[in-house]
Amino acid sequence: MSSSPTHTATLLIMERLSEVRMYSAPSSSIFNANLTTCLTAALTPDTLRTALSPLLAWITLVIIGTLSPVSIFSGLSLKRSTKELLSERSSKLDVLDIFRFIAILWVMLNHTGSEGRIDILERLPSADAFKSAMHNHPVFGALMGNSALGVEIFLVLSGLLAARSWLRKADDPFFPHWKSFITRRLLRLAPSMFIFVYIAAGPIMEALLPRYSSSMVSACGFWGILSHVTFTSNWQSTPTCMGYLWYLGLDMQLYMVAPVFLNLLHKSPRQGALLTFATIIGSMFVRAGYCTAYGTCNKSDVDIPFISYPGQDAETLKGIYAGLWDMYSRPYTKCGPFLVGLLLGYITTATQYTMSPTNSKTLFRSSLFVAIATIYAILPEYWNPDAGNTVYNTIYTAVFRTVFALAIAGMIAALYFRQEYRPTHPIFAMLAKLTYNAYLLHMPVVYIFNWLPFLQTATSPIHLILVLPFVAILSFLAALLFYLFVESPIGHLTSQYATRLGL
C-alpha cells in the first residue's frame, strides 16, 4: 500500500524533528559529530560486560550487607529495604497514595496505546485508523485522549508535598533553607534516574530491548543524555531522547521556584495568594496564546502521540508539533496544577479546619463531577476536527489542565479535612513507594508488548484497558527490584549524608 503525499510529508517532518537537539551543533560539522560521539562514549560504556560490571559490584555489596548485618554495608540490606517498603503510615495524607496509583496507571495506559503500537512508532498508515478508533469510542475515547492528565495529578501532589516540606522550616533564613530544600529533592530523584539512564542509554538495554533502544535512545547523543542528568529534558527541542522522562525536569524546575511563592505565603498570606493566583491565570493566557499562534487549539495538547494533522504542508506541520511540545512541557505553561497543589499544601498546614461528613461528601462528589466533566469536555474537539481556533477550543485549551487540577485538589481537601480519619489499605502505601521507579521503568515494559498480537491488532480502547493490568504488574515488579537494590539502599546513604551536612 503506497503512502499519500501528506503522509510522506508527515514522515519527513517527524524525521527532521527527531534530529533536532537542545544545544546541538550543525549536523554538517564532522568535528562536532565526532566530539558528540566521544562525549557520549564517556557517559555510556561500549560493551555489555563493561556496562554490567559496576551494577554487579553494587548488587554484591547489597547482598553482603544483607547477609552480614554488622558490616559497613548493613545500610544496604535488603531486609532493611523490605521493612521500609512494608511499613505502614498513619496520616490524613495517606489518601495521596491512591491518587498517585491512579495517576501512574493513567500514564501507563497512555503509553501502552502509543509506544505499545508498532504502527504508531513507525508512523504507518494503519496508525491513523487506530487513533480514530481510540478517539471515536463513545465512552473511553475522551479518557484515552485526555490520558495525559495523569501528569496533572502528579503535579498537584508534588506541589502539595513541596509546600508541606518547605513550611516545616519556613522561619529559617531563606537561602540556606532553599539550598537544603533543593538538595534533598535532588538526592531523592537523581540516583534512581541516573542509574536508569545509565542502563537505558547503554548496551544493557540494547541487548534486552533493541526496539526500545532504536526508538527511544538511538537519537539521544551526548546532549540528550545530559539533558536528563541535568533535569532539563523538558527543554529539548523535541521529545525524542527517552522523551517520557521530561516530567522530571519540569518537576525539579517547579521545585526550584516554589519557595518564592511559599515564602511570601508564609510571611504575607494575602500577597502570596495574589501572586500565586496571578501566575496561574497568566499561565492560562500563555497557553491560549500558544495554541492560537500555532493553530493547535482544536487538538489541544492532550495525548500527543494520538494527535494528527492531515492535509498540512511540511513547514506547517513542523510549526504545529513544535508548538504542541512547547505548550506541553514548559514550566510557564504547566505550572498551574503545581501551584494549585502548592496552595492546598499551604492550607493544610495553616488551618485546623474540619468538615462535617455531609460537607466532605458534597465537596468530593462535586469535585469528582468537575474532573469527569473536564475530561469529556474535549469531545466537541473530536466531533468537529476541522473547527480550528474557535472560542470554545481556545478557552478549553487554556484552562482544562488547571481546572482538572482544581478538581483533584478539591477531592483531596474533602478527604483530608473530614472529621473522621479513615486509613487507606496498606497496599496503596507500598505501591506509592514504588511509583517513582514504576514511572522510570514502565516504558521499557511497554516495549515488551510490541510483540503482543492482541495489542497490535487492537481496534478499541477496551483492548488497551485489558492489556493495562499486565503492563502495570510487570512495571511494579521491575520497580520492586529497582527499589530494593537501588532506590532504598542509595536513599539510606544519601539521607545519612544529608543529615551530616545539616540539610
C-alpha positions in Angstrom: 0.0 0.0 0.0 1.6 3.3 -1.1 1.7 6.3 1.2 -0.1 9.5 0.3 1.8 12.8 -0.3 0.6 14.1 3.0 1.7 11.0 4.9 5.1 11.2 3.2 5.4 14.8 4.2 4.5 14.0 7.8 7.1 11.2 7.9 9.8 13.6 6.6 8.9 16.3 9.1 8.9 13.8 12.1 12.3 12.5 10.9 13.7 16.0 10.7 12.2 16.9 14.1 13.9 13.8 15.6 17.2 15.2 14.6 16.8 18.4 16.4 18.6 18.6 19.8 18.9 21.2 22.5 22.3 22.8 22.3 23.1 20.8 19.1 25.7 21.9 16.7 25.2 21.9 12.9 24.9 18.3 11.7 27.2 19.0 8.8 30.2 19.6 11.1 32.3 16.5 11.2 34.3 17.8 14.2 31.1 18.4 16.2 29.8 15.0 15.3 33.0 13.3 16.4 33.0 15.3 19.6 29.5 14.3 20.4 30.4 10.7 19.7 33.3 10.9 22.1 31.3 12.6 24.8 28.5 10.1 24.5 31.0 7.2 24.8 32.3 8.8 28.0 28.8 8.6 29.5 27.9 5.1 28.3 30.1 2.0 28.2 30.9 0.4 24.9 30.4 -3.2 25.8 27.8 -5.2 27.7 30.4 -6.6 30.0 31.8 -3.2 30.9 28.3 -1.9 31.5 27.3 -4.7 33.8 30.4 -4.6 35.9 29.6 -1.7 38.2 26.0 -2.9 38.6 27.1 -6.4 39.6 29.6 -4.9 42.0 26.8 -2.9 43.6 24.4 -5.8 43.8 27.2 -7.8 45.5 27.6 -5.0 48.2 23.8 -5.1 48.8 23.9 -8.9 49.2 26.9 -8.6 51.6 25.0 -6.0 53.6 22.0 -8.3 53.8 24.0 -11.4 54.9 26.3 -9.5 57.2 24.2 -7.1 59.3 27.2 -5.9 61.3 29.3 -5.0 58.3 29.8 -1.5 57.0 27.4 -2.3 54.2 24.5 -3.1 56.6 22.7 0.1 55.5 22.3 -1.5 52.1 20.5 -4.6 53.5 17.5 -6.0 51.5 15.9 -6.8 54.9 16.0 -3.1 55.8 14.7 -2.0 52.5 11.8 -4.6 52.6 10.9 -3.4 56.1 10.8 0.2 54.9 8.7 -0.7 51.9 6.1 -2.6 54.1 6.0 -0.1 56.9 2.5 1.5 57.3 1.8 5.1 57.7 -0.9 6.8 59.7 -1.7 10.2 58.4 -4.5 12.1 56.7 -2.3 12.3 53.7 -2.4 8.5 53.2 -5.1 9.2 50.6 -2.5 10.7 48.3 -1.2 7.2 47.8 -4.4 6.3 46.0 -4.2 9.3 43.7 -0.6 8.5 42.9 -1.5 5.0 41.9 -4.4 6.2 39.7 -2.1 8.7 38.0 0.6 6.1 37.1 -2.0 3.7 35.8 -3.3 6.5 33.5 0.2 7.3 32.3 0.8 3.6 31.6 -2.5 3.5 29.6 -1.4 6.5 27.6 2.0 4.9 26.7 0.6 1.5 26.1 -1.7 2.9 23.4 1.1 4.9 21.8 4.6 3.4 22.1 3.0 0.0 22.6 1.8 0.0 19.0 4.4 -0.7 16.3 2.3 1.2 13.7 2.4 4.4 15.8 6.1 4.0 16.5 6.8 3.6 12.8 4.1 6.1 11.7 2.4 3.6 9.4 -0.9 4.4 7.7 -2.8 1.9 10.0 -1.9 4.2 12.9 -4.4 6.8 11.8 -7.2 4.2 11.8 -6.2 3.1 15.3 -6.1 6.7 16.6 -9.6 7.3 15.1 -10.9 4.2 16.8 -9.5 5.4 20.2 -11.0 8.9 19.9 -14.3 7.9 18.4 -15.2 5.5 21.2 -18.4 6.9 22.9 -17.2 6.1 26.5 -13.5 5.7 26.6 -12.5 8.0 23.7 -12.1 11.1 25.9 -10.5 9.1 28.6 -7.8 8.0 26.2 -7.5 11.4 24.5 -7.0 13.1 27.9 -4.9 10.4 29.5 -2.0 12.8 29.7 -4.0 14.4 32.6 -2.3 11.8 34.8 0.6 14.3 34.8 -1.6 16.9 36.3 -2.4 14.6 39.2 1.3 14.2 39.8 1.9 18.0 39.7 -0.8 18.6 42.3 0.7 16.0 44.6 4.2 17.4 44.0 3.1 20.9 44.8 1.2 19.9 47.9 4.2 17.9 49.3 6.6 20.6 48.4 4.6 23.1 50.4 4.4 21.0 53.4 8.1 20.2 53.3 9.2 23.9 52.9 6.8 25.2 55.6 8.2 22.9 58.3 11.1 25.3 58.5 9.6 28.3 56.9 11.1 30.7 59.6 14.7 29.6 58.7 16.8 32.0 56.6 15.6 31.8 53.1 18.8 30.8 51.1 20.1 28.2 53.5 16.6 26.7 53.6 16.3 26.8 49.8 19.7 25.1 49.4 18.6 22.3 51.8 15.2 22.0 50.2 16.6 21.6 46.6 19.4 19.3 47.7 17.1 16.9 49.3 14.9 16.9 46.3 17.9 16.1 44.1 19.0 13.3 46.4 15.5 11.9 46.2 15.2 11.9 42.4 18.7 11.8 40.9 20.3 8.5 42.0 17.5 6.2 40.6 17.1 8.3 37.5 20.9 8.4 36.8 21.2 4.6 37.1 18.1 4.1 34.9 19.6 6.4 32.2 22.9 4.5 32.5 21.1 1.2 31.9 18.7 2.5 29.3 21.2 4.5 27.2 23.9 1.8 27.0 24.4 -1.7 25.8 22.4 -3.3 28.5 19.1 -2.0 27.2 20.2 -2.5 23.6 20.7 -6.2 24.4 17.5 -6.6 26.3 15.1 -4.5 24.3 16.6 -3.4 21.0 13.4 -1.8 19.8 13.4 0.4 22.9 17.0 1.4 22.1 16.3 2.1 18.5 13.2 4.2 19.2 13.9 5.9 22.5 17.7 6.1 22.7 19.3 5.9 19.3 18.9 9.7 18.7 20.0 10.8 22.1 23.6 11.6 21.7 25.6 13.3 24.5 23.3 16.4 24.8 20.2 14.3 25.0 21.6 12.2 27.8 23.0 15.3 29.5 19.6 17.0 29.4 18.2 14.1 31.6 21.0 14.1 34.2 20.8 17.9 34.5 16.9 17.9 34.7 16.5 20.0 31.6 15.0 17.4 29.3 11.7 19.2 29.1 13.6 21.9 27.2 14.7 19.6 24.4 13.5 20.9 21.1 11.6 17.6 20.6 11.0 14.7 22.9 13.0 12.1 21.0 15.5 11.0 23.7 13.6 9.0 26.3 11.1 11.7 25.9 8.7 10.5 28.6 11.3 11.5 31.3 10.6 15.1 30.5 8.4 15.4 33.6 11.4 15.0 36.0 13.0 18.2 34.6 9.7 20.0 34.9 9.2 18.9 38.5 12.7 20.0 39.5 12.3 23.4 37.9 9.0 24.0 39.6 10.5 22.9 43.0 13.3 25.5 42.5 10.8 28.4 42.2 8.2 27.1 44.7 10.0 28.7 47.7 9.4 32.1 46.2 5.6 31.6 46.5 5.8 29.7 49.8 8.0 32.3 51.5 5.5 35.0 50.6 2.5 32.9 51.5 4.1 32.3 54.9 5.0 35.9 55.6 2.1 37.6 53.9 -0.7 35.2 53.0 -2.7 37.7 51.1 0.2 38.8 48.8 1.3 35.3 48.4 -2.1 34.1 47.4 -2.4 37.0 44.9 1.0 36.2 43.4 0.1 32.5 43.1 -3.3 33.1 41.5 -1.9 35.7 39.1 0.7 33.3 38.0 -1.9 30.6 37.4 -4.0 32.9 35.4 -1.0 34.2 33.5 -0.1 30.6 32.6 -3.6 30.1 31.1 -3.2 33.2 28.9 0.2 31.9 27.7 -1.4 28.6 26.8 -4.1 30.4 24.9 -1.5 32.5 23.1 0.5 29.4 22.1 -2.4 27.4 20.7 -3.7 30.4 18.8 -0.3 31.2 17.3 0.4 27.6 16.3 -3.2 26.8 15.3 -3.5 23.9 17.7 -6.4 24.9 19.9 -8.7 22.4 18.2 -6.5 19.5 19.2 -5.2 21.0 22.5 -2.1 19.5 24.0 -3.7 16.2 25.0 -2.3 12.8 24.2 0.3 14.0 21.7 1.1 10.6 20.1 -2.6 10.3 19.2 -2.8 13.8 17.5 -2.5 14.0 13.7 -2.9 16.9 11.3 -3.7 15.6 7.9 -3.6 17.8 4.8 -0.9 20.2 6.1 2.3 21.1 4.3 5.6 20.2 5.7 6.5 23.6 7.1 3.1 24.0 8.8 3.5 20.5 10.4 6.9 21.4 11.8 5.5 24.5 13.5 2.4 22.6 14.8 4.4 19.9 16.5 7.0 22.4 17.9 4.1 24.4 19.3 2.5 21.4 20.9 5.7 20.4 22.6 6.3 24.0 23.8 2.8 24.1 25.3 3.1 20.6 26.8 6.4 20.7 28.6 7.5 24.1 29.7 7.2 25.3 33.3 5.3 28.5 32.3 2.6 26.5 30.6 2.4 23.7 33.1 2.8 25.5 36.4 -0.9 25.9 37.1 -1.6 22.4 38.6 1.6 22.6 40.6 0.6 25.9 42.1 -2.8 24.6 42.9 -1.2 21.8 44.9 1.1 24.4 46.5 -1.9 26.4 47.7 -3.6 23.2 49.0 -0.4 22.3 50.9 -0.2 25.7 52.5 -3.8 25.5 53.5 -3.3 22.1 55.2 -0.6 23.5 57.3 -2.1 26.9 58.1 -5.5 25.7 59.4 -7.0 23.0 61.6 -10.4 23.2 59.8 -12.5 20.1 59.8 -15.6 19.3 57.6 -18.7 17.6 58.6 -19.4 14.3 56.8 -22.1 15.9 54.7 -19.8 18.8 53.5 -17.0 16.4 52.9 -19.1 14.2 50.7 -20.6 17.2 48.8 -17.1 18.6 48.1 -15.7 15.3 47.0 -18.6 14.5 44.7 -18.8 17.9 43.1 -15.0 17.9 42.6 -15.2 14.4 41.0 -18.0 15.7 38.7 -15.8 18.6 37.6 -12.9 16.3 36.9 -15.0 14.0 34.8 -16.7 16.9 33.0 -13.2 18.4 32.2 -12.1 15.1 30.7 -15.2 14.8 28.5 -15.3 18.4 27.6 -12.7 17.5 24.9 -15.4 15.8 22.9 -16.5 18.9 20.9 -13.0 19.0 19.5 -13.3 15.4 18.4 -16.8 16.0 16.9 -15.6 19.0 14.9 -12.0 18.2 14.0 -11.8 21.0 11.4 -13.3 23.7 13.6 -10.0 25.5 14.2 -9.3 28.0 16.9 -12.9 28.7 18.0 -13.6 30.5 21.2 -14.6 27.2 22.9 -11.4 25.4 21.8 -9.2 28.2 22.8 -10.7 28.6 26.3 -10.7 24.8 26.8 -7.0 24.5 25.8 -6.1 27.4 28.1 -7.9 26.2 31.2 -8.6 22.5 31.1 -5.4 21.3 32.9 -5.7 23.8 35.7 -9.5 23.2 36.1 -8.8 19.4 36.3 -6.1 20.1 38.9 -8.5 22.2 41.0 -10.9 19.2 40.9 -8.2 16.9 42.1 -7.3 19.3 44.9 -11.0 19.5 45.9 -11.2 15.8 46.2 -8.0 15.7 48.3 -9.2 18.5 50.5 -12.6 16.8 51.1 -10.8 13.6 52.3 -8.1 15.5 54.3 -10.4 17.9 56.2 -13.2 15.4 57.0 -13.8 14.8 60.7 -13.1 11.1 60.8 -9.8 9.6 59.8 -10.1 6.5 57.5 -6.8 4.8 56.8 -6.2 3.6 53.3 -5.3 0.0 52.6 -1.6 -0.7 53.3 -1.2 -2.0 49.7 -1.5 1.6 48.4 1.3 2.8 50.7 3.6 0.1 49.2 2.5 0.9 45.6 3.0 4.6 46.2 6.6 4.0 47.3 7.2 2.1 44.1 5.5 4.6 41.8 8.6 6.6 41.0 10.5 3.5 39.9 7.4 2.3 38.1 7.4 5.6 36.2 11.1 5.1 35.2 10.7 1.5 34.2 7.2 1.3 32.7 8.2 2.4 29.2 10.7 -0.5 28.6 7.9 -2.8 29.9 5.5 -1.2 27.3 8.0 -2.1 24.6 7.8 -5.7 25.5 4.2 -5.6 24.4 5.2 -4.5 20.9 5.3 -8.3 20.3 1.8 -8.9 21.6 -0.5 -9.6 18.6 -3.6 -8.7 20.6 -2.4 -5.2 21.2 -1.1 -4.7 17.6 -4.5 -5.6 16.2 -6.5 -3.6 18.8 -9.3 -1.6 17.5 -10.9 -0.3 20.7 -9.8 1.4 24.0 -11.2 -1.7 25.7 -8.4 -3.7 24.3 -5.9 -1.3 25.8 -7.7 -1.5 29.2 -7.4 -5.3 29.1 -3.7 -5.1 28.4 -3.1 -2.4 31.1 -3.1 -4.8 34.2 -0.3 -6.9 32.7 1.8 -3.7 31.9 1.2 -2.5 35.4 2.1 -5.8 37.1 5.3 -6.1 35.2 6.2 -2.5 35.8 5.7 -2.7 39.5 7.6 -6.0 39.7 10.5 -4.3 37.9 10.1 -1.3 40.2 10.2 -3.6 43.3 13.6 -4.9 42.3 14.8 -1.4 41.5 13.5 -0.2 44.9 15.2 -2.9 46.9 18.6 -2.8 45.1 18.8 0.9 44.1 16.4 3.4 45.5 16.2 2.3 49.1 19.8 1.5 49.8 21.1 4.6 48.0 18.4 6.6 49.7 19.6 5.5 53.0 23.2 6.5 52.2 22.2 9.9 50.8 19.9 10.6 53.8 22.8 9.9 56.2 25.0 12.2 54.1 22.4 15.0 54.1 21.9 14.7 57.8 25.7 15.0 58.4 25.7 18.2 56.3 22.8 19.6 58.3 20.5 19.6 55.3 
